[in-house]
Amino acid sequence: MMTIETETTELTSAMLTAWGHVEGKAFGAALRDGQAALEDGASLDAVRQMLESYKPDPVLPLAASGAKPFHVNLDAEGEDEEANLKAVKHHMTELMRTPTIEAGAIMPDACPAGPLGTIPVGGVVAARGAIHPGMHSADICCSVMMTEFEDADPKAVLDAAHSVTHFGGGGRANGKRFTMSMDLYDQFRENRFLNNPKILRSAQEHLGTQGDGNHFLFVGVSRNTGKTAMVTHHGSRGPGALLYKIGMNIAEKYRRKLSPKTLKQNAWIPSESEEGKAYWEALQLIRKWTKANHNALHQATVEASGASHSDRLWNEHNFVFERDGLFYHGKGATPAWDGYAADATGLTLIPLNMAEPVLVVRGKDAGHALGFSPHGAGRNYSRSEHKRRSLGKTPDEMLKEETEGLDIRFFEEKIDVSELPSGYKKADAVVAQIKKYDLAEIEDYIDPFGCIMAGDIEPFWKKQKKGTRR
């Protein structure tokens, strides 16, 4: 048999199939190039070795359902919480079938977010050699920043913040924009994914904006110091959303090639590929932009209020972190280990709802939480379900009932009832579970004075669609 193969001068499809090649674009090229090499005098063994690179990468199968367990740091009391926990577990069980994932965990604030198998809000997974854009979502680096003021009145700070912030879709108008650092702008231009006209434009227009939904600007008073503190919550706005779309397109290309049975939302970019390295770099630059966005609003508030500030800290809760050779994807989960980033201070923030304190915590790096802590209070059911259950009360009645004594403002002057405290899980239950599961040590409480949110406004994409129809 070996003698016949060695002496053959014709390469056949059957021979390629026997060598492990499969039908596809590369199959014909392998047949053509292999035959040419034989005719040039190459041995069959040499041709076989030459054609190894023509083989497609091995297809990675899904893990069996339940084969990779995940940690549950969440208790449920009552029908709504039980239904939420059941749904979260169902999503995580499907998510854990993704070939790259090695470990997973859910936080006390976990709730579903998308089609079955989508990483829940409050979910964490560790993946090997892979960055999953769908697991940081379009709101890349959603994060919180706190500034503590010296001798400042809470109302004066809230008024000053209201005069400089920007909520709603889109960016700032000409003449009202903040200035993006040229150094960061140049770094964007040097990255293959961020050097995109739409991204570069939105990076300038969206600086100093907070968007809508659950993003907020909160003012309160520290129990430890008695000082006024301001907390902002938002992500990377337009630049991050556009990078996410690019990332998902690249990941889909790899999914079709490497693991077509993997759910589309869980597609990944191999971290060691050229695209993976450039995407990782782009994520770090988007992180810098998001921090600069927070800083711009905080510094503008300091200047508008005429007060000085003594301390500032921030952390992201929607990002990807590399640790011990694994990529940890936290979707609405806060890193809780020392040195998770070069600018980490050891303290992180956990907001609950507009009528409850913002927690200042020190993470415990709990193994059963993959080193994370919650990012907030989470929901037990959807915004639309909350609005349905709220029928019979006016938005003004609900606002007064749930936030009595607080200065609550909606930037667009229309109350969003889904962002009132009743739209979220009970804050005291979440705090109790943080303590029960030893996820973080609470070091301070920033008691609420007031906050600003976008309000009940039509999504930006709907406005664009209507504008197209005209």
C-alpha positions as CSV (number, residue, x, y, z in Angstrom):
1,M,0.0,0.0,0.0
2,M,2.7,2.4,0.9
3,T,4.6,1.6,-2.3
4,I,1.5,2.4,-4.4
5,E,0.9,5.8,-2.6
6,T,4.5,6.8,-3.0
7,E,4.5,6.1,-6.7
8,T,1.2,7.8,-7.6
9,T,1.3,10.9,-9.6
10,E,-2.4,11.8,-9.2
11,L,-4.0,13.3,-6.1
12,T,-7.7,12.4,-5.7
13,S,-10.5,13.7,-3.6
14,A,-10.7,10.3,-1.9
15,M,-7.1,10.7,-0.8
16,L,-7.7,14.2,0.6
17,T,-10.7,12.9,2.5
18,A,-8.7,10.1,4.0
19,W,-6.1,12.6,5.1
20,G,-8.8,14.5,7.1
21,H,-9.7,17.3,4.6
22,V,-13.3,18.3,4.4
23,E,-15.4,19.8,1.6
24,G,-15.2,23.6,1.3
25,K,-13.3,26.4,-0.4
26,A,-9.9,25.1,0.8
27,F,-10.6,21.5,-0.5
28,G,-10.4,22.5,-4.2
29,A,-7.3,24.6,-3.5
30,A,-5.6,21.7,-1.7
31,L,-6.4,19.3,-4.6
32,R,-5.0,21.8,-7.1
33,D,-1.9,22.8,-5.2
34,G,-1.2,19.2,-4.1
35,Q,-1.4,18.0,-7.7
36,A,0.9,20.7,-8.9
37,A,3.5,19.8,-6.2
38,L,3.3,16.1,-7.2
39,E,3.9,17.0,-10.9
40,D,6.9,19.1,-9.8
41,G,8.4,16.0,-8.2
42,A,7.4,16.2,-4.6
43,S,6.8,13.0,-2.7
44,L,3.3,12.1,-1.5
45,D,4.5,12.4,2.1
46,A,5.8,15.9,1.4
47,V,2.5,16.9,-0.3
48,R,0.5,15.5,2.6
49,Q,2.5,17.6,5.1
50,M,2.3,20.7,2.8
51,L,-1.5,20.4,2.7
52,E,-2.0,20.3,6.5
53,S,-2.5,24.0,6.6
54,Y,-5.4,23.6,4.1
55,K,-7.4,21.8,6.7
56,P,-10.1,23.8,8.5
57,D,-9.7,24.3,12.2
58,P,-11.4,21.6,14.3
59,V,-15.0,22.4,15.1
60,L,-15.6,22.7,18.8
61,P,-18.7,21.0,20.1
62,L,-21.0,22.4,22.8
63,A,-20.6,20.9,26.2
64,A,-23.4,18.7,27.5
65,S,-26.1,20.5,29.3
66,G,-25.2,20.7,33.0
67,A,-21.7,19.3,32.4
68,K,-20.1,22.6,33.6
69,P,-21.7,23.8,36.9
70,F,-21.8,27.4,38.0
71,H,-21.8,29.1,41.4
72,V,-25.1,30.5,42.7
73,N,-24.8,33.5,45.1
74,L,-28.5,34.4,45.0
75,D,-31.4,33.6,47.3
76,A,-35.1,33.8,46.3
77,E,-38.1,34.6,48.5
78,G,-41.5,34.8,47.0
79,E,-43.0,33.9,43.6
80,D,-41.3,36.7,41.6
81,E,-37.8,36.0,43.0
82,E,-38.3,32.2,42.5
83,A,-39.3,32.8,38.8
84,N,-36.3,35.1,38.3
85,L,-33.9,32.6,39.8
86,K,-35.3,29.8,37.7
87,A,-34.9,31.9,34.6
88,V,-31.3,32.9,35.5
89,K,-30.3,29.3,36.1
90,H,-31.8,28.3,32.8
91,H,-29.9,30.9,30.9
92,M,-26.6,30.1,32.7
93,T,-27.0,26.4,32.1
94,E,-27.2,27.0,28.3
95,L,-24.4,29.6,28.5
96,M,-22.1,27.2,30.2
97,R,-22.3,24.9,27.1
98,T,-20.1,27.4,25.2
99,P,-16.8,25.6,24.5
100,T,-14.5,28.3,25.7
101,I,-16.1,28.8,29.1
102,E,-14.5,27.1,32.1
103,A,-16.4,28.6,35.1
104,G,-19.4,30.7,35.9
105,A,-21.2,32.5,38.7
106,I,-24.3,34.6,39.4
107,M,-24.5,37.5,41.8
108,P,-27.4,38.4,44.1
109,D,-28.7,41.0,41.6
110,A,-28.8,38.6,38.7
111,C,-31.7,38.8,36.2
112,P,-32.1,37.5,32.6
113,A,-31.2,39.8,29.7
114,G,-31.9,38.5,26.2
115,P,-32.6,35.2,24.4
116,L,-32.0,31.9,26.1
117,G,-28.3,31.3,26.7
118,T,-27.5,35.0,26.9
119,I,-25.3,35.9,29.9
120,P,-27.6,37.4,32.6
121,V,-27.1,40.8,34.2
122,G,-25.2,39.8,37.4
123,G,-23.5,36.9,35.5
124,V,-19.8,36.2,35.4
125,V,-17.9,33.6,33.2
126,A,-14.3,32.8,32.8
127,A,-13.2,31.9,29.2
128,R,-9.9,30.5,28.0
129,G,-8.3,32.1,24.9
130,A,-11.5,34.0,24.0
131,I,-13.1,37.4,24.2
132,H,-16.9,37.3,23.8
133,P,-18.3,40.7,22.7
134,G,-21.8,39.6,23.5
135,M,-20.8,39.1,27.1
136,H,-19.8,42.7,27.7
137,S,-22.7,43.9,25.5
138,A,-23.1,47.2,23.6
139,D,-22.8,49.2,26.8
140,I,-19.1,48.4,27.1
141,C,-17.5,49.5,30.4
142,C,-20.7,50.6,32.0
143,S,-19.3,52.0,35.2
144,V,-19.7,54.3,38.3
145,M,-17.6,57.1,39.6
146,M,-17.8,58.9,42.9
147,T,-16.4,62.4,43.9
148,E,-16.4,63.5,47.5
149,F,-16.7,67.2,48.0
150,E,-15.3,69.5,50.7
151,D,-17.8,71.6,52.6
152,A,-20.4,71.5,49.8
153,D,-24.2,71.6,50.1
154,P,-25.9,68.6,48.5
155,K,-28.4,70.8,46.7
156,A,-25.7,73.1,45.4
157,V,-23.9,70.1,44.0
158,L,-27.0,68.6,42.4
159,D,-27.9,72.0,40.9
160,A,-24.4,72.3,39.5
161,A,-24.4,68.8,38.1
162,H,-27.8,69.4,36.5
163,S,-26.4,72.5,34.7
164,V,-23.5,70.5,33.1
165,T,-24.7,67.0,32.5
166,H,-26.5,65.6,29.4
167,F,-29.0,62.7,29.3
168,G,-30.8,61.3,26.3
169,G,-29.9,59.9,22.9
170,G,-27.1,61.3,20.8
171,G,-24.3,63.6,21.7
172,R,-23.8,67.3,22.6
173,A,-24.5,70.0,20.1
174,N,-21.8,72.1,18.6
175,G,-20.6,74.8,21.1
176,K,-21.6,72.6,24.1
177,R,-19.1,69.8,23.6
178,F,-16.4,68.8,26.0
179,T,-12.8,68.4,24.6
180,M,-11.4,65.0,24.0
181,S,-7.7,64.6,24.8
182,M,-5.7,64.6,21.6
183,D,-3.5,61.9,23.0
184,L,-6.5,59.6,23.4
185,Y,-7.9,60.6,20.0
186,D,-4.5,59.6,18.4
187,Q,-4.6,56.3,20.2
188,F,-8.1,55.7,18.8
189,R,-6.7,56.5,15.3
190,E,-3.9,54.0,15.7
191,N,-6.2,51.1,16.5
192,R,-7.6,49.2,13.5
193,F,-11.1,49.1,14.9
194,L,-11.4,52.5,16.5
195,N,-10.0,54.3,13.5
196,N,-13.5,54.5,12.1
197,P,-15.1,57.8,11.1
198,K,-18.3,57.1,13.1
199,I,-16.4,56.0,16.2
200,L,-14.1,59.0,16.0
201,R,-17.0,61.4,15.6
202,S,-19.1,59.9,18.4
203,A,-16.0,59.9,20.7
204,Q,-16.0,63.7,20.4
205,E,-19.8,64.3,20.4
206,H,-20.7,61.9,23.2
207,L,-18.0,63.0,25.7
208,G,-19.9,64.5,28.7
209,T,-23.1,62.5,28.1
210,Q,-24.9,59.9,30.1
211,G,-27.5,58.3,27.8
212,D,-30.7,57.0,29.2
213,G,-32.2,53.8,30.8
214,N,-30.8,53.1,34.2
215,H,-28.0,55.6,34.0
216,F,-28.0,58.3,36.6
217,L,-26.3,61.1,38.5
218,F,-26.8,60.6,42.3
219,V,-25.9,63.1,45.1
220,G,-25.8,62.0,48.7
221,V,-23.9,62.3,52.0
222,S,-21.3,59.9,53.4
223,R,-22.1,58.4,56.7
224,N,-18.5,58.1,57.6
225,T,-17.4,61.7,56.8
226,G,-20.6,63.7,56.5
227,K,-19.4,65.1,53.2
228,T,-21.4,65.4,50.1
229,A,-20.7,62.9,47.3
230,M,-21.7,62.6,43.7
231,V,-22.0,59.3,41.8
232,T,-22.4,59.0,38.1
233,H,-23.4,55.8,36.2
234,H,-23.0,55.3,32.5
235,G,-20.9,53.4,29.9
236,S,-19.0,54.1,26.7
237,R,-22.0,55.6,24.8
238,G,-21.6,55.7,21.0
239,P,-18.0,54.7,20.7
240,G,-18.6,51.5,22.8
241,A,-21.8,50.6,21.0
242,L,-20.1,50.9,17.6
243,L,-17.1,48.9,18.7
244,Y,-19.5,46.2,20.0
245,K,-21.1,45.9,16.5
246,I,-17.7,45.4,15.0
247,G,-16.7,42.9,17.6
248,M,-19.9,40.9,17.1
249,N,-19.3,40.7,13.3
250,I,-15.7,39.4,13.8
251,A,-16.9,36.9,16.4
252,E,-19.6,35.6,14.1
253,K,-17.0,34.9,11.5
254,Y,-15.0,32.8,13.9
255,R,-18.2,31.2,15.3
256,R,-19.2,29.8,11.8
257,K,-15.7,28.4,11.4
258,L,-14.9,27.2,14.9
259,S,-18.2,26.3,16.6
260,P,-21.3,26.8,14.4
261,K,-23.5,25.2,17.1
262,T,-22.5,27.9,19.6
263,L,-25.3,30.5,20.1
264,K,-24.7,33.7,18.0
265,Q,-24.7,35.9,21.1
266,N,-21.9,33.8,22.6
267,A,-19.6,33.9,19.6
268,W,-16.0,34.8,20.4
269,I,-12.8,36.3,19.0
270,P,-9.7,34.1,19.7
271,S,-7.5,36.2,22.0
272,E,-4.2,35.3,20.3
273,S,-5.4,36.1,16.8
274,E,-4.4,39.5,15.3
275,E,-8.0,40.6,15.5
276,G,-8.2,39.4,19.1
277,K,-5.2,41.4,20.1
278,A,-6.4,44.6,18.4
279,Y,-9.9,44.1,19.9
280,W,-8.4,43.8,23.4
281,E,-6.5,46.9,22.8
282,A,-9.6,48.7,21.6
283,L,-11.4,47.6,24.8
284,Q,-8.7,49.2,26.9
285,L,-9.0,52.5,24.9
286,I,-12.8,52.4,25.3
287,R,-12.2,52.0,29.0
288,K,-10.0,55.1,29.0
289,W,-12.6,57.1,27.1
290,T,-15.4,56.0,29.5
291,K,-13.3,57.1,32.5
292,A,-12.6,60.4,30.8
293,N,-16.3,60.8,30.2
294,H,-17.1,60.4,34.0
295,N,-14.2,62.7,34.9
296,A,-15.4,65.4,32.5
297,L,-18.8,65.6,34.2
298,H,-17.3,65.4,37.7
299,Q,-14.8,68.1,37.1
300,A,-17.4,70.3,35.4
301,T,-19.6,69.9,38.4
302,V,-16.7,70.8,40.8
303,E,-16.1,74.0,38.8
304,A,-19.8,74.9,38.5
305,S,-20.4,74.4,42.2
306,G,-17.4,76.4,43.3
307,A,-16.5,73.6,45.7
308,S,-13.3,71.6,46.0
309,H,-13.1,67.8,46.1
310,S,-11.1,65.5,48.3
311,D,-11.4,62.1,46.8
312,R,-12.5,60.3,43.6
313,L,-12.9,56.6,42.8
314,W,-14.4,54.6,40.0
315,N,-15.0,51.1,38.8
316,E,-16.5,49.3,35.8
317,H,-19.1,46.5,36.1
318,N,-19.6,45.6,32.5
319,F,-16.2,44.6,31.1
320,V,-13.6,41.9,30.4
321,F,-10.7,41.3,32.7
322,E,-7.6,39.1,32.2
323,R,-6.5,37.1,35.1
324,D,-4.3,33.9,35.4
325,G,-4.6,33.2,31.7
326,L,-8.4,33.5,31.6
327,F,-10.7,36.2,30.4
328,Y,-13.3,37.1,33.0
329,H,-16.5,38.5,31.5
330,G,-18.6,40.4,34.1
331,K,-22.0,41.4,32.8
332,G,-23.3,43.7,35.5
333,A,-20.7,42.4,38.0
334,T,-17.9,44.3,39.8
335,P,-14.4,43.0,40.0
336,A,-13.6,42.4,43.7
337,W,-9.9,41.6,43.8
338,D,-6.9,43.9,44.5
339,G,-5.1,45.2,41.4
340,Y,-7.8,44.2,38.9
341,A,-6.6,47.3,37.0
342,A,-3.7,49.7,37.2
343,D,-6.0,52.4,38.6
344,A,-7.9,50.2,41.0
345,T,-8.0,51.6,44.6
346,G,-9.3,48.6,46.4
347,L,-12.7,50.3,46.9
348,T,-15.6,49.9,44.5
349,L,-19.2,51.2,44.4
350,I,-22.5,49.3,44.4
351,P,-25.6,51.5,43.8
352,L,-29.0,50.1,44.8
353,N,-31.8,52.5,43.8
354,M,-32.5,56.2,43.8
355,A,-34.0,56.0,47.3
356,E,-31.3,53.8,48.9
357,P,-27.6,54.4,49.7
358,V,-24.7,53.8,47.3
359,L,-22.4,51.2,49.0
360,V,-18.7,51.8,49.1
361,V,-17.2,48.4,49.5
362,R,-13.9,46.5,49.5
363,G,-14.1,43.3,47.5
364,K,-13.4,39.8,49.1
365,D,-12.2,38.0,45.9
366,A,-14.5,35.1,46.7
367,G,-13.7,32.0,44.7
368,H,-17.4,31.1,44.6
369,A,-18.1,34.4,42.9
370,L,-15.0,34.1,40.6
371,G,-13.6,37.2,42.3
372,F,-16.6,39.5,41.7
373,S,-19.3,41.3,43.6
374,P,-22.8,42.6,42.6
375,H,-23.1,45.9,40.6
376,G,-26.5,46.9,42.0
377,A,-29.9,45.7,42.9
378,G,-31.1,44.1,39.7
379,R,-34.7,43.4,38.7
380,N,-37.1,40.4,39.3
381,Y,-39.2,41.2,36.2
382,S,-39.1,43.4,33.1
383,R,-39.7,47.2,32.8
384,S,-42.9,46.5,30.9
385,E,-44.1,44.1,33.5
386,H,-43.4,46.7,36.2
387,K,-45.4,49.3,34.3
388,R,-48.3,46.9,33.9
389,R,-48.3,46.2,37.6
390,S,-48.2,50.0,38.2
391,L,-51.5,50.7,36.5
392,G,-54.0,52.5,38.7
393,K,-51.4,55.0,40.1
394,T,-50.1,58.0,38.3
395,P,-46.3,58.5,37.8
396,D,-46.5,61.5,40.1
397,E,-48.2,59.5,42.8
398,M,-45.6,56.7,42.6
399,L,-42.7,59.1,42.6
400,K,-44.0,60.8,45.8
401,E,-44.8,57.6,47.5
402,E,-41.5,55.9,46.8
403,T,-39.1,58.9,47.1
404,E,-40.6,61.1,49.7
405,G,-38.2,63.8,50.9
406,L,-35.7,63.3,48.0
407,D,-34.9,65.6,45.1
408,I,-35.6,63.4,42.1
409,R,-35.2,64.9,38.7
410,F,-35.8,63.6,35.2
411,F,-33.8,65.4,32.6
412,E,-36.5,65.2,29.9
413,E,-39.1,66.1,32.6
414,K,-41.1,62.9,32.2
415,I,-41.1,60.4,35.0
416,D,-39.8,56.9,34.1
417,V,-41.7,54.7,36.6
418,S,-39.7,51.7,35.6
419,E,-36.7,53.4,37.3
420,L,-38.4,54.0,40.6
421,P,-37.4,51.8,43.6
422,S,-40.3,49.4,43.1
423,G,-38.8,48.4,39.7
424,Y,-35.8,46.9,41.4
425,K,-35.2,44.1,43.9
426,K,-35.4,44.9,47.6
427,A,-32.2,46.7,48.5
428,D,-32.0,45.3,52.0
429,A,-32.2,41.7,50.6
430,V,-29.4,42.3,48.2
431,V,-27.2,43.8,51.0
432,A,-28.0,40.8,53.2
433,Q,-26.9,38.4,50.4
434,I,-23.7,40.4,49.9
435,K,-22.9,39.7,53.5
436,K,-24.2,36.1,53.5
437,Y,-22.1,35.1,50.6
438,D,-19.1,37.2,51.8
439,L,-18.8,39.0,48.5
440,A,-17.7,42.4,49.8
441,E,-17.0,44.4,53.0
442,I,-19.2,47.5,53.2
443,E,-17.0,50.4,54.3
444,D,-19.4,53.3,53.8
445,Y,-22.9,54.3,52.8
446,I,-23.7,57.3,50.7
447,D,-27.2,58.2,51.8
448,P,-29.4,59.7,49.1
449,F,-30.2,63.4,48.8
450,G,-31.4,63.3,45.1
451,C,-30.6,62.1,41.6
452,I,-31.1,62.9,38.0
453,M,-32.1,60.4,35.3
454,A,-33.1,60.7,31.7
455,G,-36.8,60.0,32.2
456,D,-39.4,58.2,30.1
457,I,-38.1,59.1,26.6
458,E,-38.5,57.5,23.3
459,P,-35.4,55.4,22.4
460,F,-33.0,57.2,20.1
461,W,-33.2,54.5,17.4
462,K,-37.0,55.0,17.2
463,K,-36.5,58.7,16.7
464,Q,-34.1,58.0,13.9
465,K,-36.5,55.6,12.2
466,K,-39.3,58.2,12.3
467,G,-37.0,60.8,10.9
468,T,-36.2,58.4,8.0
469,R,-39.9,58.1,7.2
470,R,-40.4,61.8,6.7
